[in-house]
Amino acid sequence: MGGVTAIVQARVASTRLRRKILEPVGDKPLILWVTSRLRAAALVDDVVIATSLSPADDEVFELARREGILCHRGSEDDVLDRFIGAAKLCPADTIIRATGDNPLLDSVTLDLMIKSHLDSGSDYTGANGVVPLGSTAEVVALHALKSAWEEARETPYREHVTPFIHSQPGRFKVRAANPAEYLAGKNYRLTVDTNEDLALMRVLCAELGKAGKPFDAHGAVELLDRRPELVSINMEVLQKDWRRELSGGGTSGG
């Protein structure tokens, strides 16, 4: 079968910043930045948005339709099941798991990750070392995703899609690929989960625009290197960890 399909999980009922994926940054809503990054990756064949059947997500479906982006609607909480449904729209051996709140996903790094994944015959590929949060995605073999779908029972495994694969050491071939050099070692927070995160994105977009530079991960990292005071906009935000959910912590949605 071959092929690479990128699936973007997205719904409006985020626990910390509702409707964040539809919030404008520059000239487009957050989620369209994500889909444009995926389409820019040379090794990605198709892009699908995976949203829920909730009436609240009708807006997401309509946006996808207007933009000519394939959209699958499925379970609101069982995101793993939603991914399997979305994968049926564009059958491929390799799936990219992306989220609708990472507008600075780096297409250069994604291509490097996909190439590494395919060359090594891996089941799962992530980014190697420290990179900005929100600048990368996950590369997963469809057969590994199907195994998780068939076997995983715990809610965090169903909600966060890939943790089951990590919970089976020795069973799946897991690899870490080197990112683009400009991302390596950069510990910036470039995802959107709170108002502070959204504020930073808008500042980065505006400042890069003033300088005549594109709003992308490379430009954002260079700007933050030059102007470290901007990091303070969202430096107090704590990242949620699915591992806490396995031990009885809270949950999040996507």
Backbone as CSV, one residue per row, in Angstrom:
resi,resn,N_x,N_y,N_z,CA_x,CA_y,CA_z,C_x,C_y,C_z
1,MET,0.838,-1.210,0.000,0.000,0.000,0.000,0.868,1.253,0.000
2,GLY,1.835,1.359,0.904,2.711,2.517,0.950,1.969,3.787,1.314
3,GLY,2.622,4.923,1.091,1.986,6.212,1.317,2.088,6.718,2.744
4,VAL,1.936,8.032,2.875,1.993,8.709,4.175,0.777,9.619,4.298
5,THR,-0.041,9.375,5.302,-1.212,10.211,5.569,-1.044,10.925,6.901
6,ALA,-1.186,12.235,6.890,-1.131,13.024,8.123,-2.543,13.233,8.644
7,ILE,-2.738,12.913,9.917,-4.044,13.072,10.555,-3.922,14.100,11.674
8,VAL,-4.770,15.112,11.618,-4.757,16.189,12.609,-5.947,16.013,13.545
9,GLN,-5.677,15.701,14.805,-6.782,15.607,15.759,-7.164,17.007,16.205
10,ALA,-8.464,17.283,16.200,-8.903,18.648,16.500,-10.363,18.667,16.910
11,ARG,-10.644,19.319,18.026,-12.026,19.583,18.425,-12.048,20.870,19.241
12,VAL,-13.202,21.501,19.318,-13.269,22.820,19.945,-13.314,22.749,21.467
13,ALA,-13.694,21.609,22.022,-13.894,21.506,23.473,-12.601,21.232,24.228
14,SER,-11.591,22.047,24.003,-10.346,21.919,24.747,-10.574,22.273,26.211
15,THR,-9.869,21.585,27.104,-10.108,21.802,28.530,-9.557,23.133,29.035
16,ARG,-8.473,23.623,28.444,-7.858,24.851,28.957,-8.144,26.083,28.109
17,LEU,-8.344,25.926,26.827,-8.626,27.071,25.959,-9.600,26.631,24.873
18,ARG,-10.865,26.752,25.203,-11.920,26.308,24.292,-11.842,27.063,22.965
19,ARG,-12.060,26.358,21.881,-12.084,26.906,20.527,-10.719,27.394,20.058
20,LYS,-9.661,26.961,20.715,-8.339,27.476,20.355,-7.973,27.182,18.900
21,ILE,-8.405,26.025,18.390,-8.019,25.666,17.023,-8.638,26.588,15.980
22,LEU,-9.688,27.326,16.367,-10.342,28.257,15.445,-9.924,29.702,15.679
23,GLU,-9.096,29.920,16.691,-8.628,31.280,16.984,-7.702,31.768,15.870
24,PRO,-7.870,33.019,15.445,-7.010,33.526,14.378,-5.605,33.868,14.865
25,VAL,-4.640,33.511,14.053,-3.258,33.956,14.217,-2.832,34.477,12.853
26,GLY,-2.550,35.758,12.763,-2.293,36.334,11.455,-3.543,36.260,10.599
27,ASP,-3.407,35.683,9.418,-4.522,35.689,8.464,-5.315,34.391,8.413
28,LYS,-5.103,33.489,9.375,-5.851,32.234,9.317,-6.024,31.627,10.700
29,PRO,-7.026,30.768,10.879,-7.195,30.102,12.170,-6.052,29.127,12.434
30,LEU,-5.839,28.876,13.700,-4.731,28.043,14.156,-4.611,26.742,13.373
31,ILE,-5.718,26.031,13.219,-5.655,24.705,12.607,-5.214,24.748,11.150
32,LEU,-5.494,25.840,10.457,-5.075,25.920,9.060,-3.581,26.159,8.922
33,TRP,-2.959,26.730,9.946,-1.497,26.778,9.952,-0.945,25.359,10.016
34,VAL,-1.586,24.525,10.839,-1.121,23.140,10.989,-1.248,22.384,9.668
35,THR,-2.416,22.464,9.045,-2.608,21.730,7.791,-1.693,22.251,6.685
36,SER,-1.403,23.545,6.686,-0.500,24.085,5.661,0.921,23.582,5.865
37,ARG,1.347,23.416,7.127,2.686,22.854,7.393,2.761,21.415,6.893
38,LEU,1.712,20.657,7.155,1.703,19.255,6.730,1.711,19.143,5.210
39,ARG,0.965,20.004,4.552,0.933,19.983,3.089,2.272,20.408,2.494
40,ALA,3.037,21.179,3.254,4.341,21.634,2.771,5.411,20.554,2.874
41,ALA,5.160,19.524,3.656,6.126,18.432,3.801,6.127,17.594,2.524
42,ALA,7.290,17.412,1.936,7.387,16.724,0.646,6.955,15.266,0.712
43,LEU,7.113,14.639,1.865,6.838,13.207,1.982,5.430,12.886,2.482
44,VAL,4.629,13.903,2.732,3.234,13.687,3.145,2.345,13.666,1.905
45,ASP,1.590,12.595,1.745,0.735,12.448,0.567,-0.657,13.047,0.754
46,ASP,-1.230,12.866,1.941,-2.591,13.336,2.193,-2.709,13.880,3.614
47,VAL,-3.662,14.794,3.801,-3.930,15.378,5.118,-5.410,15.205,5.430
48,VAL,-5.697,14.713,6.631,-7.069,14.506,7.078,-7.241,15.142,8.453
49,ILE,-8.311,15.888,8.644,-8.659,16.386,9.977,-9.581,15.363,10.632
50,ALA,-9.269,15.008,11.868,-10.091,14.058,12.627,-10.759,14.803,13.770
51,THR,-12.037,15.090,13.614,-12.772,15.795,14.656,-13.884,14.895,15.189
52,SER,-14.703,15.438,16.076,-15.713,14.595,16.726,-17.095,14.787,16.101
53,LEU,-18.008,13.934,16.532,-19.401,14.011,16.085,-20.223,15.014,16.884
54,SER,-19.599,15.646,17.874,-20.301,16.640,18.673,-20.768,17.803,17.793
55,PRO,-21.985,18.304,18.009,-22.450,19.472,17.245,-21.502,20.664,17.364
56,ALA,-20.778,20.737,18.475,-19.830,21.835,18.652,-18.739,21.816,17.589
57,ASP,-18.483,20.638,17.028,-17.425,20.518,16.025,-17.932,20.624,14.593
58,ASP,-19.190,21.019,14.437,-19.704,21.285,13.090,-18.866,22.355,12.401
59,GLU,-18.404,23.335,13.180,-17.573,24.409,12.624,-16.278,23.866,12.041
60,VAL,-15.695,22.892,12.732,-14.447,22.297,12.249,-14.694,21.581,10.926
61,PHE,-15.774,20.821,10.875,-16.124,20.097,9.654,-16.364,21.064,8.498
62,GLU,-17.096,22.145,8.750,-17.400,23.110,7.692,-16.142,23.833,7.225
63,LEU,-15.245,24.147,8.151,-13.983,24.787,7.776,-13.178,23.866,6.869
64,ALA,-13.095,22.600,7.243,-12.369,21.633,6.415,-12.989,21.542,5.018
65,ARG,-14.311,21.496,4.961,-15.006,21.404,3.670,-14.697,22.614,2.796
66,ARG,-14.748,23.813,3.400,-14.467,25.034,2.630,-13.038,25.062,2.101
67,GLU,-12.121,24.498,2.877,-10.708,24.540,2.507,-10.280,23.343,1.657
68,GLY,-11.220,22.444,1.367,-10.883,21.283,0.554,-10.026,20.263,1.276
69,ILE,-10.202,20.181,2.595,-9.435,19.235,3.407,-10.353,18.089,3.824
70,LEU,-9.901,16.875,3.641,-10.693,15.725,4.066,-10.917,15.775,5.571
71,CYS,-12.109,15.361,6.007,-12.422,15.413,7.438,-13.205,14.171,7.842
72,HIS,-12.739,13.523,8.887,-13.446,12.377,9.473,-14.006,12.801,10.818
73,ARG,-15.232,12.376,11.105,-15.849,12.656,12.399,-16.072,11.345,13.140
74,GLY,-15.668,11.329,14.405,-15.805,10.112,15.190,-15.992,10.417,16.659
75,SER,-15.564,9.498,17.500,-15.739,9.619,18.941,-15.084,10.885,19.482
76,GLU,-15.765,11.525,20.413,-15.210,12.736,21.021,-14.045,12.406,21.940
77,ASP,-14.140,11.307,22.677,-13.134,10.982,23.687,-12.170,9.882,23.263
78,ASP,-12.616,8.942,22.442,-11.749,7.856,21.986,-11.025,8.314,20.723
79,VAL,-9.943,9.055,20.923,-9.233,9.657,19.794,-8.535,8.585,18.961
80,LEU,-8.097,7.518,19.603,-7.467,6.420,18.872,-8.435,5.827,17.850
81,ASP,-9.669,5.626,18.263,-10.683,5.123,17.335,-10.932,6.129,16.210
82,ARG,-10.883,7.404,16.561,-11.060,8.459,15.554,-9.942,8.402,14.511
83,PHE,-8.724,8.131,14.960,-7.585,8.034,14.041,-7.755,6.869,13.076
84,ILE,-8.189,5.734,13.600,-8.375,4.572,12.734,-9.438,4.868,11.680
85,GLY,-10.497,5.556,12.076,-11.526,5.946,11.119,-10.995,6.911,10.075
86,ALA,-10.203,7.891,10.516,-9.635,8.879,9.593,-8.673,8.223,8.612
87,ALA,-7.921,7.230,9.089,-6.942,6.551,8.235,-7.610,5.827,7.073
88,LYS,-8.870,5.461,7.234,-9.587,4.757,6.168,-9.902,5.676,4.987
89,LEU,-9.905,6.997,5.221,-10.187,7.937,4.131,-9.059,7.972,3.114
90,CYS,-7.826,7.818,3.591,-6.646,7.837,2.718,-5.722,6.702,3.147
91,PRO,-5.997,5.483,2.730,-5.205,4.335,3.181,-3.715,4.521,2.915
92,ALA,-2.914,4.303,3.947,-1.463,4.449,3.856,-0.819,3.584,4.925
93,ASP,0.417,3.183,4.683,1.142,2.371,5.663,1.691,3.205,6.810
94,THR,1.862,4.503,6.562,2.476,5.384,7.557,1.529,6.526,7.894
95,ILE,1.353,6.752,9.195,0.449,7.790,9.686,1.245,8.837,10.459
96,ILE,0.952,10.096,10.188,1.507,11.193,10.981,0.437,11.616,11.969
97,ARG,0.772,11.608,13.244,-0.166,12.124,14.241,0.205,13.568,14.559
98,ALA,-0.668,14.477,14.182,-0.474,15.893,14.479,-1.673,16.385,15.273
99,THR,-1.496,17.502,15.962,-2.599,18.087,16.718,-2.881,19.491,16.196
100,GLY,-4.129,19.913,16.343,-4.565,21.174,15.761,-4.105,22.419,16.480
101,ASP,-3.283,22.244,17.526,-2.836,23.400,18.308,-1.341,23.676,18.170
102,ASN,-0.727,23.160,17.095,0.705,23.372,16.881,0.955,24.097,15.555
103,PRO,0.701,25.403,15.505,0.811,26.137,14.245,2.235,26.270,13.720
104,LEU,3.230,25.981,14.564,4.620,26.084,14.128,5.260,24.714,13.929
105,LEU,4.447,23.734,13.611,4.957,22.427,13.210,5.949,22.624,12.063
106,ASP,7.119,22.009,12.168,8.185,22.256,11.199,8.186,21.184,10.111
107,SER,7.894,21.589,8.888,7.780,20.623,7.795,9.130,20.026,7.405
108,VAL,10.205,20.776,7.566,11.540,20.244,7.257,11.878,19.094,8.200
109,THR,11.654,19.316,9.490,11.908,18.261,10.472,10.986,17.072,10.247
110,LEU,9.743,17.336,9.892,8.813,16.237,9.644,9.304,15.359,8.498
111,ASP,9.797,15.958,7.431,10.341,15.162,6.329,11.542,14.333,6.780
112,LEU,12.394,14.913,7.619,13.540,14.164,8.147,13.072,12.973,8.976
113,MET,12.030,13.177,9.769,11.494,12.108,10.607,10.864,11.001,9.764
114,ILE,10.116,11.392,8.744,9.476,10.393,7.881,10.532,9.565,7.151
115,LYS,11.550,10.234,6.619,12.614,9.509,5.904,13.313,8.528,6.833
116,SER,13.644,8.974,8.039,14.293,8.102,9.016,13.404,6.910,9.351
117,HIS,12.116,7.181,9.516,11.147,6.138,9.852,11.072,5.081,8.751
118,LEU,10.970,5.528,7.528,10.840,4.601,6.409,12.137,3.842,6.151
119,ASP,13.265,4.549,6.225,14.559,3.903,5.969,14.877,2.826,7.000
120,SER,14.445,3.050,8.247,14.775,2.128,9.336,13.717,1.051,9.552
121,GLY,12.576,1.185,8.874,11.498,0.229,9.072,10.932,0.266,10.478
122,SER,10.871,1.450,11.057,10.412,1.595,12.438,8.892,1.536,12.536
123,ASP,8.422,1.268,13.754,6.990,1.298,14.042,6.551,2.667,14.542
124,TYR,7.478,3.368,15.180,7.175,4.692,15.740,8.441,5.533,15.677
125,THR,8.304,6.780,15.247,9.441,7.698,15.221,9.034,9.036,15.816
126,GLY,9.832,9.487,16.781,9.670,10.806,17.369,10.915,11.629,17.088
127,ALA,10.992,12.811,17.678,12.157,13.676,17.494,13.208,13.362,18.548
128,ASN,14.457,13.432,18.155,15.563,13.138,19.053,16.011,14.386,19.806
129,GLY,16.168,14.259,21.120,16.687,15.353,21.921,15.665,16.438,22.206
130,VAL,16.167,17.565,22.672,15.316,18.702,23.022,14.976,19.499,21.767
131,VAL,13.692,19.731,21.561,13.206,20.579,20.466,12.070,21.429,21.021
132,PRO,11.712,22.520,20.356,10.589,23.323,20.852,9.305,22.502,20.919
133,LEU,8.600,22.609,22.023,7.332,21.906,22.174,6.338,22.422,21.136
134,GLY,5.798,21.524,20.338,4.854,21.917,19.302,5.453,22.014,17.917
135,SER,6.765,21.775,17.792,7.416,21.919,16.484,7.496,20.615,15.704
136,THR,7.142,19.497,16.334,7.237,18.209,15.652,5.921,17.434,15.770
137,ALA,5.864,16.315,15.085,4.707,15.423,15.142,5.220,14.015,15.434
138,GLU,4.338,13.025,15.340,4.727,11.635,15.542,4.500,10.862,14.249
139,VAL,5.417,9.962,13.944,5.313,9.122,12.751,5.076,7.686,13.221
140,VAL,3.983,7.084,12.764,3.582,5.773,13.276,3.195,4.841,12.134
141,ALA,3.641,3.599,12.223,3.206,2.590,11.257,1.741,2.255,11.517
142,LEU,0.961,2.154,10.466,-0.463,1.881,10.630,-0.698,0.578,11.388
143,HIS,0.127,-0.433,11.141,-0.100,-1.708,11.819,0.088,-1.572,13.327
144,ALA,1.017,-0.701,13.765,1.214,-0.469,15.200,0.017,0.265,15.785
145,LEU,-0.498,1.220,15.031,-1.676,1.965,15.478,-2.888,1.034,15.597
146,LYS,-3.014,0.121,14.655,-4.123,-0.835,14.713,-3.989,-1.774,15.912
147,SER,-2.751,-2.166,16.234,-2.539,-3.012,17.412,-2.977,-2.288,18.672
148,ALA,-2.633,-1.006,18.766,-3.051,-0.208,19.920,-4.573,-0.118,19.977
149,TRP,-5.184,0.109,18.834,-6.648,0.226,18.755,-7.341,-1.060,19.207
150,GLU,-6.783,-2.191,18.819,-7.390,-3.481,19.149,-7.181,-3.883,20.607
151,GLU,-6.054,-3.457,21.201,-5.667,-3.991,22.501,-5.749,-3.010,23.664
152,ALA,-5.545,-1.731,23.414,-5.498,-0.753,24.509,-6.869,-0.577,25.145
153,ARG,-6.903,-0.535,26.470,-8.164,-0.379,27.193,-8.201,0.881,28.058
154,GLU,-7.068,1.256,28.651,-7.043,2.399,29.554,-7.380,3.692,28.805
155,THR,-8.143,4.558,29.460,-8.588,5.804,28.829,-7.436,6.650,28.281
156,PRO,-6.335,6.855,29.026,-5.251,7.668,28.464,-4.673,7.085,27.174
157,TYR,-4.649,5.762,27.059,-4.162,5.136,25.833,-5.094,5.416,24.653
158,ARG,-6.395,5.462,24.927,-7.359,5.741,23.862,-7.363,7.226,23.500
159,GLU,-7.141,8.078,24.494,-7.224,9.524,24.276,-5.981,10.096,23.621
160,HIS,-4.811,9.564,23.973,-3.556,10.154,23.504,-2.909,9.367,22.371
161,VAL,-3.572,8.344,21.889,-3.292,7.649,20.629,-2.063,6.734,20.645
162,THR,-0.898,7.252,20.996,0.325,6.454,20.844,0.950,5.896,22.123
163,PRO,0.528,6.268,23.336,1.205,5.754,24.535,1.243,4.231,24.649
164,PHE,0.238,3.532,24.131,0.248,2.067,24.198,1.491,1.506,23.519
165,ILE,1.897,2.122,22.424,3.089,1.662,21.698,4.322,1.777,22.583
166,HIS,4.415,2.870,23.337,5.556,3.057,24.240,5.493,2.120,25.441
167,SER,4.313,1.631,25.755,4.155,0.758,26.928,4.540,-0.685,26.637
168,GLN,4.944,-0.968,25.398,5.277,-2.335,24.988,6.739,-2.424,24.550
169,PRO,7.684,-2.211,25.470,9.104,-2.247,25.088,9.486,-3.611,24.517
170,GLY,10.211,-3.577,23.431,10.633,-4.811,22.792,9.678,-5.303,21.726
171,ARG,8.437,-4.872,21.796,7.450,-5.317,20.802,7.467,-4.440,19.556
172,PHE,7.532,-3.136,19.774,7.532,-2.199,18.660,8.909,-1.562,18.509
173,LYS,9.295,-1.308,17.269,10.571,-0.658,16.993,10.372,0.853,17.062
174,VAL,10.902,1.452,18.117,10.737,2.887,18.363,12.053,3.598,18.063
175,ARG,11.969,4.683,17.334,13.164,5.397,16.889,13.019,6.894,17.162
176,ALA,14.148,7.554,17.375,14.177,9.016,17.507,15.042,9.574,16.382
177,ALA,14.474,10.451,15.583,15.180,11.025,14.439,15.665,12.431,14.770
178,ASN,16.817,12.780,14.244,17.362,14.114,14.486,16.519,15.173,13.776
179,PRO,16.229,16.284,14.465,15.448,17.366,13.853,16.331,18.244,12.982
180,ALA,15.717,19.208,12.327,16.491,20.227,11.621,17.412,20.920,12.625
181,GLU,18.588,21.294,12.176,19.612,21.836,13.077,19.117,23.054,13.858
182,TYR,18.302,23.891,13.242,17.853,25.116,13.913,16.889,24.853,15.070
183,LEU,16.351,23.633,15.172,15.473,23.297,16.297,16.208,22.591,17.426
184,ALA,17.323,21.975,17.115,18.017,21.123,18.078,18.459,21.905,19.313
185,GLY,18.092,21.392,20.479,18.505,21.997,21.742,17.685,23.198,22.169
186,LYS,16.663,23.561,21.402,15.841,24.727,21.728,14.638,24.295,22.579
187,ASN,14.525,24.873,23.758,13.500,24.446,24.716,12.350,25.450,24.800
188,TYR,11.923,25.974,23.662,10.839,26.950,23.651,9.479,26.248,23.625
189,ARG,8.479,26.932,24.142,7.112,26.405,24.131,6.353,27.019,22.951
190,LEU,6.150,26.232,21.893,5.520,26.726,20.671,4.227,25.974,20.359
191,THR,3.536,25.563,21.401,2.220,24.962,21.255,1.193,25.922,21.843
192,VAL,-0.086,25.684,21.584,-1.124,26.582,22.098,-2.103,25.793,22.956
193,ASP,-2.054,26.043,24.251,-2.958,25.375,25.185,-3.628,26.364,26.130
194,THR,-3.113,27.588,26.170,-3.631,28.609,27.079,-3.665,29.963,26.368
195,ASN,-4.276,30.945,27.022,-4.291,32.303,26.469,-2.883,32.858,26.322
196,GLU,-2.004,32.503,27.258,-0.618,32.974,27.180,0.078,32.409,25.941
197,ASP,-0.159,31.136,25.665,0.427,30.525,24.469,-0.077,31.212,23.203
198,LEU,-1.369,31.488,23.172,-1.958,32.142,22.005,-1.390,33.544,21.835
199,ALA,-1.205,34.242,22.949,-0.627,35.588,22.893,0.775,35.552,22.297
200,LEU,1.574,34.564,22.693,2.925,34.457,22.147,2.878,34.205,20.644
201,MET,2.003,33.326,20.206,1.904,33.043,18.772,1.582,34.305,17.983
202,ARG,0.672,35.097,18.512,0.284,36.318,17.802,1.422,37.332,17.767
203,VAL,2.180,37.405,18.845,3.343,38.298,18.868,4.389,37.822,17.862
204,LEU,4.675,36.529,17.859,5.664,35.985,16.925,5.241,36.227,15.483
205,CYS,3.972,35.991,15.194,3.466,36.191,13.836,3.589,37.654,13.415
206,ALA,3.221,38.555,14.319,3.280,39.988,14.014,4.716,40.465,13.832
207,GLU,5.597,40.053,14.733,6.990,40.508,14.670,7.709,39.956,13.443
208,LEU,7.467,38.703,13.115,8.086,38.136,11.920,7.544,38.812,10.669
209,GLY,6.245,39.129,10.686,5.650,39.830,9.554,6.264,41.202,9.340
210,LYS,6.495,41.923,10.447,7.119,43.250,10.358,8.513,43.170,9.743
211,ALA,9.199,42.067,10.023,10.560,41.886,9.519,10.585,41.276,8.121
212,GLY,9.389,41.040,7.563,9.321,40.459,6.231,9.712,38.999,6.180
213,LYS,9.560,38.313,7.306,9.932,36.898,7.378,8.694,36.032,7.561
214,PRO,8.747,34.801,7.085,7.583,33.920,7.231,7.365,33.508,8.684
215,PHE,6.127,33.265,9.019,5.760,32.762,10.344,5.953,31.245,10.326
216,ASP,7.133,30.813,10.739,7.417,29.387,10.798,8.346,29.100,11.967
217,ALA,8.620,27.829,12.210,9.407,27.436,13.379,10.819,28.005,13.328
218,HIS,11.423,27.989,12.142,12.784,28.508,12.005,12.839,29.979,12.392
219,GLY,11.921,30.769,11.836,11.887,32.188,12.150,11.553,32.456,13.596
220,ALA,10.629,31.664,14.164,10.237,31.854,15.564,11.402,31.595,16.504
221,VAL,12.158,30.539,16.238,13.310,30.215,17.084,14.369,31.311,16.992
222,GLU,14.641,31.782,15.790,15.624,32.859,15.630,15.176,34.116,16.366
223,LEU,13.890,34.438,16.293,13.362,35.621,16.970,13.469,35.475,18.484
224,LEU,13.119,34.319,19.007,13.199,34.099,20.456,14.642,34.082,20.940
225,ASP,15.552,33.623,20.106,16.974,33.680,20.463,17.436,35.131,20.591
226,ARG,16.949,35.984,19.687,17.349,37.394,19.689,16.640,38.192,20.767
227,ARG,15.394,37.794,21.048,14.590,38.559,22.007,14.046,37.635,23.100
228,PRO,14.904,37.223,23.998,14.509,36.254,25.030,13.406,36.754,25.955
229,GLU,13.173,38.063,25.977,12.103,38.578,26.841,10.726,38.083,26.389
230,LEU,10.598,37.707,25.125,9.318,37.203,24.629,8.954,35.858,25.246
231,VAL,9.962,35.123,25.663,9.720,33.807,26.266,8.872,33.928,27.524
232,SER,8.971,35.072,28.199,8.241,35.255,29.458,6.727,35.263,29.262
233,ILE,6.267,35.459,28.024,4.825,35.522,27.771,4.129,34.234,28.200
234,ASN,4.773,33.096,27.957,4.118,31.826,28.320,5.021,30.889,29.120
235,MET,6.058,31.433,29.722,7.018,30.567,30.407,6.454,29.919,31.673
236,GLU,5.366,30.457,32.215,4.795,29.893,33.443,3.788,28.774,33.173
237,VAL,3.490,28.515,31.913,2.503,27.479,31.581,3.100,26.100,31.815
238,LEU,2.383,25.260,32.548,2.816,23.890,32.800,2.221,22.973,31.743
239,GLN,3.060,22.124,31.168,2.576,21.181,30.168,1.902,19.988,30.835
240,LYS,0.742,19.588,30.302,0.043,18.415,30.822,0.777,17.138,30.407
241,ASP,0.695,16.114,31.246,1.409,14.861,31.018,0.426,13.699,31.116
242,TRP,0.271,12.941,30.028,-0.686,11.829,30.031,-0.330,10.760,31.060
243,ARG,0.945,10.687,31.471,1.352,9.666,32.442,0.649,9.863,33.780
244,ARG,0.348,11.120,34.116,-0.382,11.396,35.353,-1.789,10.817,35.298
245,GLU,-2.352,10.772,34.106,-3.707,10.254,33.966,-3.771,8.759,34.251
246,LEU,-2.697,8.035,33.919,-2.667,6.604,34.214,-2.641,6.343,35.710
247,SER,-2.153,7.336,36.474,-2.080,7.169,37.928,-3.175,7.943,38.650
248,GLY,-4.192,8.382,37.875,-5.358,9.002,38.509,-5.434,10.496,38.394
249,GLY,-4.575,11.116,37.550,-4.625,12.564,37.377,-5.737,12.964,36.434
250,GLY,-5.738,14.244,36.020,-6.794,14.767,35.160,-6.630,14.338,33.718
251,THR,-7.589,14.724,32.900,-7.557,14.383,31.485,-7.606,15.631,30.636
252,SER,-7.306,15.457,29.383,-7.357,16.558,28.427,-8.017,16.060,27.166
253,GLY,-8.360,16.973,26.272,-9.042,16.559,25.049,-8.335,17.035,23.811
254,GLY,-8.682,16.389,22.663,-8.074,16.818,21.421,-8.777,16.258,20.221
